[in-house]
Amino acid sequence: MSETPGTLDPATETFVAHRNLLFTVAYEMLGSATDAEDVLQETWLRWSGVALDTVLDRRAFLVRITTRQALKRLRTLGRRKESYVGPWLPEPLLTTPDVAEDVELAANVSMAMLLVLETLAPTERAVFVLREVFAVDYDEIAQAVEKTPAAVRQIAHRARAHVAARKPRGTGSPAEHRAALKAFQAAVETGDLQGLLDILAPDVVALSDGGGVKHALPRPVVGADQVARLLAVGWWKREVERTVEPVQVNGGPGLLIRVGGEIDGVLAVRVENGYVTGAYHVRNPEKLSSVAREITVSR
């Protein structure tokens, strides 16, 4: 599938045209770029064997295949997470700049929202993602999750209420994000305790994921005083030859951290009303393969 659109056969051209959408659907359901890519491979294998003249809506058909494959993998991931060492965070993405301009999409792929989606059962997550993020109609969702439309409506209502009670609040504009990240980065790099206290929200939460391979926080740290001290004089100062680069992570502000020139981690930053309310630090090497390049997500 390395050819350019226009020189492809119809099946390949259709798949390439919708690939970013399909990746986003799978990633929203799984919280893992690696698993989302595997789902796309499985989707392609099934799609390539379909008789196109029998398909009325190719986009819907592809979304249906992707959803079913993602659901299968989501159940497997659930079992895998039960034996995960330490706190689990979603696999971060370096997203393209245009994602931040789509406020709704950026909110839906944010680390904070993905953590909320983790609290849903697999079918609830699939229904919520398809309906609330991608506006798929109930009849099509019913085919994708193999439920009746009436059952899907009930699941959607339940999932919507569950997420509404837990989802992050408004996050502000991209310009506010950049300003907050600049102040946060400066304070972190210099160990400026007061600077951190000035930019952190009183109820800020810090989480980290080392997967049992890298040093990470054993549990969430809550509160500006505790998080500021952690960042100023705690685990942040343990490494040498560190460089920090501002990037866009999952549609929001973040820092790409290198030690000795190699990627050591990603710190996604949640900003609300000009203050940092969440810091999500991923160090597990298995979750860093997707931060070497920008990835396009779309609706």
Contacts in CASP RR format, 6 or more apart in sequence:
PFRMAT RR
TARGET T0000
AUTHOR 0000-0000-0000
METHOD contacts of the structure
MODEL  1
MSETPGTLDPATETFVAHRNLLFTVAYEMLGSATDAEDVLQETWLRWSGV
ALDTVLDRRAFLVRITTRQALKRLRTLGRRKESYVGPWLPEPLLTTPDVA
EDVELAANVSMAMLLVLETLAPTERAVFVLREVFAVDYDEIAQAVEKTPA
AVRQIAHRARAHVAARKPRGTGSPAEHRAALKAFQAAVETGDLQGLLDIL
APDVVALSDGGGVKHALPRPVVGADQVARLLAVGWWKREVERTVEPVQVN
GGPGLLIRVGGEIDGVLAVRVENGYVTGAYHVRNPEKLSSVAREITVSR
1 8 0 8 1.000
1 12 0 8 1.000
1 15 0 8 1.000
1 16 0 8 1.000
1 44 0 8 1.000
3 12 0 8 1.000
5 13 0 8 1.000
5 16 0 8 1.000
5 17 0 8 1.000
6 13 0 8 1.000
8 16 0 8 1.000
10 52 0 8 1.000
11 47 0 8 1.000
11 48 0 8 1.000
11 49 0 8 1.000
11 50 0 8 1.000
11 52 0 8 1.000
12 48 0 8 1.000
14 47 0 8 1.000
14 52 0 8 1.000
14 58 0 8 1.000
14 62 0 8 1.000
15 22 0 8 1.000
15 43 0 8 1.000
15 44 0 8 1.000
15 47 0 8 1.000
15 48 0 8 1.000
15 62 0 8 1.000
18 58 0 8 1.000
18 59 0 8 1.000
18 62 0 8 1.000
18 63 0 8 1.000
19 40 0 8 1.000
20 296 0 8 1.000
20 297 0 8 1.000
20 298 0 8 1.000
21 59 0 8 1.000
21 63 0 8 1.000
21 134 0 8 1.000
21 298 0 8 1.000
21 299 0 8 1.000
22 40 0 8 1.000
22 43 0 8 1.000
22 62 0 8 1.000
22 63 0 8 1.000
22 66 0 8 1.000
23 36 0 8 1.000
23 37 0 8 1.000
23 40 0 8 1.000
23 295 0 8 1.000
23 297 0 8 1.000
24 109 0 8 1.000
24 297 0 8 1.000
24 298 0 8 1.000
24 299 0 8 1.000
25 63 0 8 1.000
25 66 0 8 1.000
25 67 0 8 1.000
25 70 0 8 1.000
25 129 0 8 1.000
25 130 0 8 1.000
25 134 0 8 1.000
26 35 0 8 1.000
26 36 0 8 1.000
26 39 0 8 1.000
26 40 0 8 1.000
26 66 0 8 1.000
26 69 0 8 1.000
26 70 0 8 1.000
27 33 0 8 1.000
27 36 0 8 1.000
27 93 0 8 1.000
27 109 0 8 1.000
27 297 0 8 1.000
28 108 0 8 1.000
28 109 0 8 1.000
28 114 0 8 1.000
28 117 0 8 1.000
28 129 0 8 1.000
28 133 0 8 1.000
29 67 0 8 1.000
29 70 0 8 1.000
29 71 0 8 1.000
29 74 0 8 1.000
29 117 0 8 1.000
29 125 0 8 1.000
29 126 0 8 1.000
29 129 0 8 1.000
30 36 0 8 1.000
30 39 0 8 1.000
30 70 0 8 1.000
30 73 0 8 1.000
30 74 0 8 1.000
30 77 0 8 1.000
31 90 0 8 1.000
31 91 0 8 1.000
31 114 0 8 1.000
31 117 0 8 1.000
31 118 0 8 1.000
32 77 0 8 1.000
32 90 0 8 1.000
32 91 0 8 1.000
32 287 0 8 1.000
33 91 0 8 1.000
33 93 0 8 1.000
33 289 0 8 1.000
33 290 0 8 1.000
33 295 0 8 1.000
34 91 0 8 1.000
34 286 0 8 1.000
34 287 0 8 1.000
34 289 0 8 1.000
34 290 0 8 1.000
35 73 0 8 1.000
35 77 0 8 1.000
36 70 0 8 1.000
38 73 0 8 1.000
39 66 0 8 1.000
39 69 0 8 1.000
39 70 0 8 1.000
39 73 0 8 1.000
40 66 0 8 1.000
42 69 0 8 1.000
43 62 0 8 1.000
43 65 0 8 1.000
43 66 0 8 1.000
43 69 0 8 1.000
46 65 0 8 1.000
46 69 0 8 1.000
47 61 0 8 1.000
47 62 0 8 1.000
47 65 0 8 1.000
50 61 0 8 1.000
52 58 0 8 1.000
55 61 0 8 1.000
60 136 0 8 1.000
60 140 0 8 1.000
63 130 0 8 1.000
63 134 0 8 1.000
63 136 0 8 1.000
63 140 0 8 1.000
63 144 0 8 1.000
64 140 0 8 1.000
64 143 0 8 1.000
64 144 0 8 1.000
67 126 0 8 1.000
67 130 0 8 1.000
67 144 0 8 1.000
67 145 0 8 1.000
68 144 0 8 1.000
68 145 0 8 1.000
68 146 0 8 1.000
70 126 0 8 1.000
71 122 0 8 1.000
71 123 0 8 1.000
71 126 0 8 1.000
71 145 0 8 1.000
74 122 0 8 1.000
74 125 0 8 1.000
74 126 0 8 1.000
75 122 0 8 1.000
81 88 0 8 1.000
84 211 0 8 1.000
85 210 0 8 1.000
85 211 0 8 1.000
85 212 0 8 1.000
86 209 0 8 1.000
86 210 0 8 1.000
86 211 0 8 1.000
86 212 0 8 1.000
86 216 0 8 1.000
86 218 0 8 1.000
87 207 0 8 1.000
87 208 0 8 1.000
87 209 0 8 1.000
87 216 0 8 1.000
87 217 0 8 1.000
87 218 0 8 1.000
87 219 0 8 1.000
87 220 0 8 1.000
88 118 0 8 1.000
88 209 0 8 1.000
88 211 0 8 1.000
89 111 0 8 1.000
89 115 0 8 1.000
89 207 0 8 1.000
89 208 0 8 1.000
89 209 0 8 1.000
89 280 0 8 1.000
89 281 0 8 1.000
89 282 0 8 1.000
89 287 0 8 1.000
90 111 0 8 1.000
90 114 0 8 1.000
90 115 0 8 1.000
90 118 0 8 1.000
90 250 0 8 1.000
91 282 0 8 1.000
91 287 0 8 1.000
91 290 0 8 1.000
92 111 0 8 1.000
92 249 0 8 1.000
92 250 0 8 1.000
92 266 0 8 1.000
92 268 0 8 1.000
92 280 0 8 1.000
92 282 0 8 1.000
92 287 0 8 1.000
92 288 0 8 1.000
92 290 0 8 1.000
92 291 0 8 1.000
93 109 0 8 1.000
93 249 0 8 1.000
93 250 0 8 1.000
93 251 0 8 1.000
93 290 0 8 1.000
93 291 0 8 1.000
93 295 0 8 1.000
93 297 0 8 1.000
94 247 0 8 1.000
94 248 0 8 1.000
94 249 0 8 1.000
94 256 0 8 1.000
94 266 0 8 1.000
94 290 0 8 1.000
94 291 0 8 1.000
94 292 0 8 1.000
94 293 0 8 1.000
94 294 0 8 1.000
94 295 0 8 1.000
95 106 0 8 1.000
95 109 0 8 1.000
95 248 0 8 1.000
95 249 0 8 1.000
95 250 0 8 1.000
95 251 0 8 1.000
95 252 0 8 1.000
95 294 0 8 1.000
95 295 0 8 1.000
95 296 0 8 1.000
95 297 0 8 1.000
96 248 0 8 1.000
96 294 0 8 1.000
96 295 0 8 1.000
96 296 0 8 1.000
96 297 0 8 1.000
97 248 0 8 1.000
99 105 0 8 1.000
99 106 0 8 1.000
99 109 0 8 1.000
99 248 0 8 1.000
99 251 0 8 1.000
99 252 0 8 1.000
99 296 0 8 1.000
99 297 0 8 1.000
100 106 0 8 1.000
100 174 0 8 1.000
100 177 0 8 1.000
100 248 0 8 1.000
100 251 0 8 1.000
100 252 0 8 1.000
101 174 0 8 1.000
102 299 0 8 1.000
103 171 0 8 1.000
103 172 0 8 1.000
105 133 0 8 1.000
105 251 0 8 1.000
105 297 0 8 1.000
105 298 0 8 1.000
105 299 0 8 1.000
106 171 0 8 1.000
106 250 0 8 1.000
106 251 0 8 1.000
106 252 0 8 1.000
107 113 0 8 1.000
107 168 0 8 1.000
107 170 0 8 1.000
107 171 0 8 1.000
108 132 0 8 1.000
108 133 0 8 1.000
109 250 0 8 1.000
109 251 0 8 1.000
109 297 0 8 1.000
110 168 0 8 1.000
110 171 0 8 1.000
110 250 0 8 1.000
110 251 0 8 1.000
110 252 0 8 1.000
110 268 0 8 1.000
110 270 0 8 1.000
111 249 0 8 1.000
111 250 0 8 1.000
111 268 0 8 1.000
111 270 0 8 1.000
111 280 0 8 1.000
112 167 0 8 1.000
112 168 0 8 1.000
112 270 0 8 1.000
112 278 0 8 1.000
112 280 0 8 1.000
113 167 0 8 1.000
113 168 0 8 1.000
114 250 0 8 1.000
116 163 0 8 1.000
116 166 0 8 1.000
116 167 0 8 1.000
116 168 0 8 1.000
117 125 0 8 1.000
117 128 0 8 1.000
117 129 0 8 1.000
117 163 0 8 1.000
119 162 0 8 1.000
119 166 0 8 1.000
120 128 0 8 1.000
120 159 0 8 1.000
120 162 0 8 1.000
120 163 0 8 1.000
123 145 0 8 1.000
123 147 0 8 1.000
123 155 0 8 1.000
124 155 0 8 1.000
124 158 0 8 1.000
124 159 0 8 1.000
124 162 0 8 1.000
125 159 0 8 1.000
126 141 0 8 1.000
126 144 0 8 1.000
126 145 0 8 1.000
127 141 0 8 1.000
127 145 0 8 1.000
127 152 0 8 1.000
127 155 0 8 1.000
127 156 0 8 1.000
127 159 0 8 1.000
128 156 0 8 1.000
128 159 0 8 1.000
128 160 0 8 1.000
128 163 0 8 1.000
130 136 0 8 1.000
130 140 0 8 1.000
130 141 0 8 1.000
130 144 0 8 1.000
131 138 0 8 1.000
131 141 0 8 1.000
131 156 0 8 1.000
132 156 0 8 1.000
132 160 0 8 1.000
132 163 0 8 1.000
133 299 0 8 1.000
134 299 0 8 1.000
136 144 0 8 1.000
138 149 0 8 1.000
138 152 0 8 1.000
138 153 0 8 1.000
138 156 0 8 1.000
139 149 0 8 1.000
141 149 0 8 1.000
141 152 0 8 1.000
141 156 0 8 1.000
142 148 0 8 1.000
142 149 0 8 1.000
142 151 0 8 1.000
142 152 0 8 1.000
145 152 0 8 1.000
147 155 0 8 1.000
168 270 0 8 1.000
168 272 0 8 1.000
168 277 0 8 1.000
169 272 0 8 1.000
170 272 0 8 1.000
171 177 0 8 1.000
171 252 0 8 1.000
171 270 0 8 1.000
171 271 0 8 1.000
171 272 0 8 1.000
172 271 0 8 1.000
172 272 0 8 1.000
172 273 0 8 1.000
172 274 0 8 1.000
174 252 0 8 1.000
176 271 0 8 1.000
176 274 0 8 1.000
177 252 0 8 1.000
177 253 0 8 1.000
177 271 0 8 1.000
178 246 0 8 1.000
178 253 0 8 1.000
179 274 0 8 1.000
180 199 0 8 1.000
180 253 0 8 1.000
180 269 0 8 1.000
180 271 0 8 1.000
180 274 0 8 1.000
180 275 0 8 1.000
180 276 0 8 1.000
181 246 0 8 1.000
181 253 0 8 1.000
181 254 0 8 1.000
181 255 0 8 1.000
181 269 0 8 1.000
181 271 0 8 1.000
182 246 0 8 1.000
183 195 0 8 1.000
183 198 0 8 1.000
183 199 0 8 1.000
184 196 0 8 1.000
184 199 0 8 1.000
184 269 0 8 1.000
184 276 0 8 1.000
185 244 0 8 1.000
185 246 0 8 1.000
185 255 0 8 1.000
186 192 0 8 1.000
186 195 0 8 1.000
187 195 0 8 1.000
187 196 0 8 1.000
187 198 0 8 1.000
187 199 0 8 1.000
187 231 0 8 1.000
187 232 0 8 1.000
188 196 0 8 1.000
188 231 0 8 1.000
188 232 0 8 1.000
188 236 0 8 1.000
188 244 0 8 1.000
188 255 0 8 1.000
189 244 0 8 1.000
191 231 0 8 1.000
191 232 0 8 1.000
191 233 0 8 1.000
191 236 0 8 1.000
191 237 0 8 1.000
192 232 0 8 1.000
193 228 0 8 1.000
193 229 0 8 1.000
193 232 0 8 1.000
193 233 0 8 1.000
195 228 0 8 1.000
196 224 0 8 1.000
196 227 0 8 1.000
196 228 0 8 1.000
196 231 0 8 1.000
196 232 0 8 1.000
197 224 0 8 1.000
197 225 0 8 1.000
197 228 0 8 1.000
199 274 0 8 1.000
199 275 0 8 1.000
199 276 0 8 1.000
200 223 0 8 1.000
200 224 0 8 1.000
200 227 0 8 1.000
200 228 0 8 1.000
200 275 0 8 1.000
200 276 0 8 1.000
201 224 0 8 1.000
201 272 0 8 1.000
201 275 0 8 1.000
201 276 0 8 1.000
201 277 0 8 1.000
201 278 0 8 1.000
202 223 0 8 1.000
202 224 0 8 1.000
203 222 0 8 1.000
203 223 0 8 1.000
203 224 0 8 1.000
203 277 0 8 1.000
204 222 0 8 1.000
204 223 0 8 1.000
204 224 0 8 1.000
204 227 0 8 1.000
204 275 0 8 1.000
204 276 0 8 1.000
204 277 0 8 1.000
204 278 0 8 1.000
204 279 0 8 1.000
205 220 0 8 1.000
205 221 0 8 1.000
205 222 0 8 1.000
205 223 0 8 1.000
205 227 0 8 1.000
205 277 0 8 1.000
205 278 0 8 1.000
205 279 0 8 1.000
206 217 0 8 1.000
206 220 0 8 1.000
206 221 0 8 1.000
206 222 0 8 1.000
206 227 0 8 1.000
206 230 0 8 1.000
206 231 0 8 1.000
206 278 0 8 1.000
206 279 0 8 1.000
206 280 0 8 1.000
206 281 0 8 1.000
207 217 0 8 1.000
207 220 0 8 1.000
207 221 0 8 1.000
207 278 0 8 1.000
207 279 0 8 1.000
207 280 0 8 1.000
207 281 0 8 1.000
208 216 0 8 1.000
208 217 0 8 1.000
208 235 0 8 1.000
208 280 0 8 1.000
208 281 0 8 1.000
208 282 0 8 1.000
208 283 0 8 1.000
209 216 0 8 1.000
209 280 0 8 1.000
209 281 0 8 1.000
209 282 0 8 1.000
209 283 0 8 1.000
209 284 0 8 1.000
209 287 0 8 1.000
210 216 0 8 1.000
210 282 0 8 1.000
210 283 0 8 1.000
210 284 0 8 1.000
211 283 0 8 1.000
211 284 0 8 1.000
211 286 0 8 1.000
212 284 0 8 1.000
213 283 0 8 1.000
213 284 0 8 1.000
213 285 0 8 1.000
213 286 0 8 1.000
214 264 0 8 1.000
214 283 0 8 1.000
214 284 0 8 1.000
214 285 0 8 1.000
215 235 0 8 1.000
215 238 0 8 1.000
215 283 0 8 1.000
216 281 0 8 1.000
216 283 0 8 1.000
216 284 0 8 1.000
217 230 0 8 1.000
217 235 0 8 1.000
217 281 0 8 1.000
221 227 0 8 1.000
221 230 0 8 1.000
227 279 0 8 1.000
230 236 0 8 1.000
231 279 0 8 1.000
239 259 0 8 1.000
239 264 0 8 1.000
240 259 0 8 1.000
240 260 0 8 1.000
241 259 0 8 1.000
241 260 0 8 1.000
241 261 0 8 1.000
242 257 0 8 1.000
242 258 0 8 1.000
242 259 0 8 1.000
242 260 0 8 1.000
242 264 0 8 1.000
243 257 0 8 1.000
243 258 0 8 1.000
243 260 0 8 1.000
243 261 0 8 1.000
244 255 0 8 1.000
244 256 0 8 1.000
244 257 0 8 1.000
244 258 0 8 1.000
245 255 0 8 1.000
245 256 0 8 1.000
245 257 0 8 1.000
245 258 0 8 1.000
246 253 0 8 1.000
246 254 0 8 1.000
246 255 0 8 1.000
246 256 0 8 1.000
247 254 0 8 1.000
247 255 0 8 1.000
247 256 0 8 1.000
247 266 0 8 1.000
247 291 0 8 1.000
248 254 0 8 1.000
248 294 0 8 1.000
249 266 0 8 1.000
249 267 0 8 1.000
249 268 0 8 1.000
249 269 0 8 1.000
249 291 0 8 1.000
250 268 0 8 1.000
252 268 0 8 1.000
252 269 0 8 1.000
252 271 0 8 1.000
253 268 0 8 1.000
253 269 0 8 1.000
253 271 0 8 1.000
254 266 0 8 1.000
254 267 0 8 1.000
254 268 0 8 1.000
254 269 0 8 1.000
255 266 0 8 1.000
255 267 0 8 1.000
255 269 0 8 1.000
256 263 0 8 1.000
256 265 0 8 1.000
256 266 0 8 1.000
256 291 0 8 1.000
257 263 0 8 1.000
257 264 0 8 1.000
257 265 0 8 1.000
257 266 0 8 1.000
257 267 0 8 1.000
258 264 0 8 1.000
263 288 0 8 1.000
263 291 0 8 1.000
263 292 0 8 1.000
264 283 0 8 1.000
265 281 0 8 1.000
265 282 0 8 1.000
265 283 0 8 1.000
265 288 0 8 1.000
265 291 0 8 1.000
266 281 0 8 1.000
266 282 0 8 1.000
266 288 0 8 1.000
266 291 0 8 1.000
267 279 0 8 1.000
267 280 0 8 1.000
267 281 0 8 1.000
267 282 0 8 1.000
268 279 0 8 1.000
268 280 0 8 1.000
268 281 0 8 1.000
268 282 0 8 1.000
269 276 0 8 1.000
269 278 0 8 1.000
269 279 0 8 1.000
269 280 0 8 1.000
270 276 0 8 1.000
270 277 0 8 1.000
270 278 0 8 1.000
270 279 0 8 1.000
270 280 0 8 1.000
271 277 0 8 1.000
282 288 0 8 1.000
END
